[in-house]
Amino acid sequence: MPKVKFKLPTIKREAEIMTSFCKPRKTGWDKSGVVYRNHPELGEMLKDKKSDDYYKYVHKYSSSFIKKNRKKLEKLVIKYQIQWDKINDEYLEVLSKHFETDYPTDRKIIIAYVSIVPIFPRFLDSWSFNVSSKNPDSMISIAMHEIVHFLYFKKWMEVFPKTKRRELDNPYLIWRLSELLAPIILNHNKDIEKISKHEHGHYSVFQKVKIGKKTMIKHFEDIYKKHLKSGKSFEEFLKVSWTETKKHKKIIGDI
């Protein structure tokens, strides 16, 4: 069973990720407002600057911010590690059984970066992700959500081996389905609820979308709940969910 290891990222890594969220995105999923609400001084610093020049200013800001808050951040790493270690083995085992796949033998460690970036991406190729340094109460739910993606996509590639790597990220339909299903699984799987009860939220853009008379979230929740009652394989659930996603790809793909 892999272990989740919490650590501080390098300033370079923080600046690169923060810059990526400050710049306008071709996908239309603009998160710059979230960054500037959490780091208003950075927003002022970047005002009237060209986006190509953002990185040097973000790096300067990140370096200063981390230097001022290093002791607090180092204490959070220790605190988070103690909290997570209490559920690591049980949670990862439940996911493995539910997704009906084992962890890769070369993945002994999953890295959780305690980050000043207020958005929490996951990195499938390195099995690493960010958690919040500003809101400690959110750490468990963020970590649970991001870890779902690693094993979920391992299973996905076993079921749909012709999937291209790029399709596992935004803005592709396969990525959208994964982000839709992760909170549904976390909110409705009783074995996961026994480990840690948290309400796992959806992207706000998902919440108002409807398929017929139901919200899109409720539509797929009902499919998942039906799967749980059926006792059928998770592979079968993925196939049903993917068929349903393609059926409504105009709605889901336009979000």
N, C-alpha and C positions, 0 to 999 in steps of 0.2 A: 504494500500500500504506500503510495507517495506521501510525502510530508509537505505541508505548506510552510514555507520559510518567509518570515517578514523581514524586510530590510529597507534601508533608505536608498533611493535611486541616486545616481550621480546628478550633478547640476546640469550637465550637458543633456542627459536624458530628459530631465524635467523641462528644460528650456525647449527642446525639440518637440515634445508632446504638447506643451502649452502653446507654442507657436502654431502648431497644426490646427489647434482649436480657435486661435485668434484670427487666422486667415479665412476668407470666404471659401466655402467648399462647393465644388461642382455638383455634388449630390444634393445640395440644397438643405442639408441638415446642419444649419448654422448654430454653433454652440458658443459663439463669441460673447453673447450677452451673459451667459452663465459665468464665464471667466471674469468678465469685468465687474459683475456684481460681487464676486468673491475677492477680487483684487482690483478695487477702484483706482489705486495708484498706478497700476499697470495700464488701465484704460486711459488715464490722463497722459501717461508716457507715450502711448502709441497714437494718440490723437494727431491727425494730420501727417502721420508717417506713412510711407509707402509699404505695402505688405511685404515686398521683397527685403525690406530692411528690418522687419519685425524681430528676427531671431536675435540680433545683437542687443536689442533693448530688452527683450524677454530674458535673455541670459543674464544681463546685468541685474535686472529686477529679481530674478530667481536666486541668484547668488547672494544678494543682500538679504532677501527674505529668509532664506535657509540659514544663513549665518546668525541672524538675530534669533531664530527659533530652534536652533539645532538641539539644545538640551531637551526641549519639549518634544521634538520629533523623535529623539533617541529613546525617551521614556515611553512614547507611544508604541514604538517597535516592540519593546519588551512586554508592555501591557497587552498588545494585540496577540503576541505569540502565546502568552499564557492563556488568554481567552480561547483562542482557536484550538490549541492543543487538546482542550477538553472534548472537542467534538470531531477532530480530524479523522480518526480511523473509522468511527461509526458512520459519519456522513459520507465519506468516500466509498465505503463498502456498500451503503444503501444505493448510491448512484450506480455503482458497478452492477449490482444485481438488477436494478430497475432497467438500465439500458442494455443489459445482457451482453456486456463486453468487459474485458479486462483492461487494466491500465497498461500502457506500453512499458516494456521492460526497461527501456532507457529513460523513463521519466520517474526518477526517484524523488525529485524535488520540484515543487510548484512555487514559483517566486511571487510573493505579494509585496508590491512596492507601496510604502506609506508615503503618499504623494501630496504635494501642495496644489496639484492640478484638480479642479473641482468636477472633472468628468472622469469616468473610470473605465478606460478601454481594456480589452483583453487582447493578448497576442498569441495566436494559435500556434505559430511556429516555434515559440520558445516556452509555451505553457506558463505565461506570466501575466499579471494583471495589476491594476492600481486599486488602492483603497483610499478612503478619505482621511486626511490628517486633521480636518476641521470638525468633522462630526463623528466622534468615536462610536456613538450608538448605532451608526449605520454599517460599521465594519463587517459584522457577521453576515448581514443580508447581502451586502455587495460581494463578499467573498463567495458565499454560497451560489449566487447568481453566475458569477464569472466562471467558477469551476464547472458548473453545469455545461458550459459551452465546450470545454475541452473534451469531455467524454462523449457528449452528444454528437459532436462532429466526427469523432473517431467512429462511432457507430454509424453515422450517416454515410461515411465513406465506405464502410463495409456493405451497406445496403445499396448505395448508389455510387459504385466505384468510378464511374465515368465523369463524375462531377469535377469541374475545373477548380483549382485552388482559389481563384479570384472570386468565385461564386459564394464563398463562405464569408465574404465581407460585404459591407455596405457599398452599393445600393441594391445588390442582387436579391432576387426573390427568395432564394434559399436562406440568405442571411435574415431577411425579414421574418420568415417563418420561425427561425431559431429564436429571435428576440421576442416573438409572440408566445412561443411555447415555454421558454425558460421560466417566466413567472407563474404560468399556469401549472407547470409540474411542481414547482416549489410551494405553491399555495394549496394544492389539492392532493398531494401524495401524503398519505397518513404516516408512513414510515419516516418521512422527512419532518413532518410536523412534530413527531415525538422527540426528535433531536433538538430542534430549536424553532420556536413559534415566532415567525416574523411575517409581516404582510409585505409581499414582494410586488412592487408596482410595475406598471407598464409605461412605455413611452407615452407621453401626453398625446402625441399625434395618432396613436393607435386607439385612443379611448372613445373618440367620436365617430369612428368609421363603422358603417353598418353593412352587414350582409343580410339582405332581406329585412326583416323586422327586428333582428337581433343585432347587438353590437358585434363587431368582429371578434372581440375578446370572448364574449359569451358563446359565440358560435363555436370557437375552438375549445373553449372550456367544456362544452357539452360533448364534443368528440372525445376529449381526454377522459372525462368521467365515464363515458360509455366504454372506453377501452379498459379502464380499471375494473369495471364490473364484468367485462367479458372474459378476463383471464387470458386474452390472446397475447402474443409476443409483442415486444416493443418495436420490432421490425415491421410488423403488420400496422401498428399505430403510425409509424413514420410514413409508410406507403399511403395510408388513408389520408393523413394530413397533407402530404405532398399533392395527392390527387385533388384534394379540396382547394389547396392553395392555387394550383394551376387553373382550376375551374373559375376562381375568382381573381385571377392575376391582374385584370384591369383595375379592380378596386385596390388590391393590396400593393400592386406595383406602382400605383400613382400616389401613394402616401408620401 
